[in-house]
Amino acid sequence: MKTSLTSNRALIAFLGVALVFVLGTLIIPGFGSVFSVRAMLILASLLAIAALGQTLVMILGGIDLSIPFVIGFANVVFASLYGSGTPALVALLIVIVLAACIGAISGGLSAALSIHPLIVTLGVGTVVQAGVQMWTRGLPTGSAPPFVNEFVSLGGTIGPLPFPWLIPFTMVLTLGCFFVLQRTVYGRRLYALGSNLKAAELALVRPVAMWMTTFALSAVFAAIAGILLLGFTGSSSATVGTPYLFQTVSAVVIGGTALIGGRGGFPGTVAGAIVLVELRTLLIGLGLSEALVQSALGLLILALVAAYGRDQHIRNLI
């Protein structure tokens, strides 16, 4: 039942991608142009990468609100390290390791102290952002190396293909994560823990270790998104991840991952990210203000939560 329901909701998300694209092409001039499609895919890829980590956390039965703060942290720290002369690969490794530590702390505190992750991740994220602001004195400096700029460039191409390396990178990353969920011990333990904590513990799954690992992975995905956003925007900012606070949750929910844990997957999340970007582009193309766009997307999320949030937990269906 878990696989069937997840697959059905992922299919609905992909149908939504096609429906919104056709609708946008019909009513917005240039919506279906190569440039527009490329821009939407780049924005959706950046969102999808951050949302992959949120997917893991929500399958576990939690939620990670530190993602936008970790994005800003990675964006600023990577730019500062590279700008001060640190080799790009060394700076990347430092940022990834620090991000994993931040995520592990959030997951460990939440599981060990039985505190809801919404509170813990928001608190940890706020501390991280404050630390970055104090370190940079509110004036972050530095930039991305040229290869990162080219990786996400709107004008980037791969030979005759009219899109940058970010697109296939996101596809490979998604397939890799899908394999991990479906074919590894970690994936089986993740679903087991999200489905039934007591049964998972009896099966010798260690909840604290799993929560630390999963939140660490979520932070790593957020850090990758933050570094790529540096290449996309061209300048660093501690608040660059702010729009991702609820967009990652929205993409995961649209993709069919259960809010109560135990069900979900990556393909639907990617489709959810594309739908969000398409809808945003469509609404802006119709002349709606930013406030109205946010309101419309908020109503969409409320509708999805109303539909999906009433699901029974999988442990009650067995």
Buried (B, 14 or more C-beta within 10 A) or exposed (E): EBEEBBBEBBBBBBEBBEEBBEBBBEEBEEBEEEEBBBBBBBBBBBBBBBBBBBBBBBBBBBBBBBBBBBBBBBBBBBBBBBBEEBEBEEBBEBBBEBBBEBBBBBBBBBBEEEEEBEEBBBBBBEBBBEBBBEBBEEEBEBBBBEEBBBBBBEEBEEEEEBBBBBBEBBEEBBEEBBEBBEEEEBBBBBBBBBBBBEEBEEEEBBBBBBBBBBBBBBBBBBBBBBBBBBBBBEEBBBBBBBBBBBBBBBBBBBBBBBBBBBBBBBBBBBBBBBBBBBBBBBBBBEEBEEEEBBEBBEEBBEEBBEEBEEBEBBBEEE
